Amino acid sequence: MLPRSGDVLHVTRAASVQFLRPIMFRVIRVLDWPTYDGWLWLDGYELNAAGDAVNRRSIYVQQSGLRQVQAAPAPRPHT
């Protein structure tokens, strides 16, 4: 699953060893930076227990270790 803008992810140690303490993360965008195969740079917000953004950050994670908690809303049709 390639994250999309607006997705909420549960990021744990399965995504990267830096996440010994798991976080909830709302994706702003997938950054187009060079990485190893299967890894991604994500730009977004760390969320607190209430779902509020508390810290903007860029994280480097393994795509296979990400778990989607909430999908981004469907785009609205253009009229």
N, C-alpha and C positions, 0 to 999 in steps of 0.2 A: 504494500500500500504506500503510494507516494502521498505525503500529506499535502493538503490544500489550505489556502488562506481561510481561517475561521475554524479549522479543526481543533478540537481539544484532545490532547494526548496525555497518557500516563507514561512518564519517562522514568524508567528504573535502571538498575544496574545491568539489565539485559541489553539496554541501548548503549551504555557506556559505564565504565567503572567509576567515573566521577559522580554518578548518581547513587551513592550509597544510601542517601536519603531521597526516596522518590519524590518527584514533583509533578504537578499538573501544569500543562503548557499549552497556551493558545497560539497557534501558528499565524504569523503575519505573512511570511513567504519562505519559500525554499531558496536559499542563496545559491547563486551560480558560481561557487568557488571550487577550485580543483580539490578533489578528495580521492581517497582510496575507493575501490569498487565496493559498493554496498553501504557506504557512509554518506551522510548528508550534513550540511550546515543549515540550521533552521534559525530564523529570526522570529521572535515573538515575545510573549509575556508569560512569566511564571504566575500562577494563580494561587490564591489562598484557599482555605477550606470553604469559604462562601462563594468562590468563583470569581472574585475580584482580582484584577491585575495588580500585582504588587511590585514587580521588577521586570524591566525590559532586558532581554538578553539574547545573545546568539549562542546556540549550542551545537556541538559536534556529536552526532549519534549514528549508531548503526540502524539502518532502515528496518531490518528484520526484528529489532528489539523494541520497536515502538508499538504501543497499544492505543488504538483510537477509542476514546470515551464518548465523544460526541462529534458527529460529522458536521461540516460546515453547512449552513442553510443553502438550499438550492437557489441558484441565481434567479433573480426576477426577470421575466420576459420583457424585452424592449418593445415599446409601443410607438 
